[in-house]
Structures are given as C-alpha cells and as structure tokens.
C-alpha cells in the first residue's frame, strides 16, 4: 500500500514552523532558525496557521 502523501523536507520545515508559532514562538526567531533572509517569507508560510 502506498502512502497517501510522501513526506518531503519542506513538509517538515512547515510543520516545525507551524508548531512553533502555535506554541507561542517568536516570528523573528523562527525566521532566523529557518534561515529566511526576508521575514515576509516566514509570515507567508505561517499565515494559515494563525487562522485556527
């Protein structure tokens, strides 16, 4: 049986970012940890998480 979705490194990065923000993580610290030069990249990645 094949998995419904193959997990890629991008999925793990997104999960880490989402969990970090959901648990009170700081956006600027998260951007640094992810290696984003532009903080806007990080805020776009997590915008869907903040709705829930």
N, C-alpha and C positions, 0 to 999 in steps of 0.2 A: 504494500500500500504506500503510495506516495504522499508526502505531507501536503497539506493544503497551501502552505506558503513556505518558501525557502527563506530561512533567516540569513540576512546579509549583515555585514558590519554596520552599514548605515542604519539598519533597524535597531541594532544595539545602542548606537550613539543616540538615536532619537528616544529610545526607552530611557536611557540614562538621563537625558536632558529633561524629559517629562517627569520622571520620578523625583528628580532633584527639585524642580520648581514646585511640584505638588507638596513636597515636604518642607517648603519654606526656604529653598535655596536662593541665593542671590544671582540675578541675571548677569551681572558683570563678572562675578567669579566663575559662573558657568561658562561664559563666553571665553574666558581665559583657559579654562580646563579643556574646552573643545578645540582650542586653537583658532578661534574666529578672530580675524583682524577687525572685522566690522561687527559691532554689537547688533546691528539691524539683522544680520544673518541669524543670530541666536533668537531674537524676538520673533522673527517669522517662523522659526522652527517650533516654538512653543506656543504660538498664539491660539492654536486649537485646544491646548491643554487647559488654558485658563477659563474656558467657557464652562467647564464641568465642575 
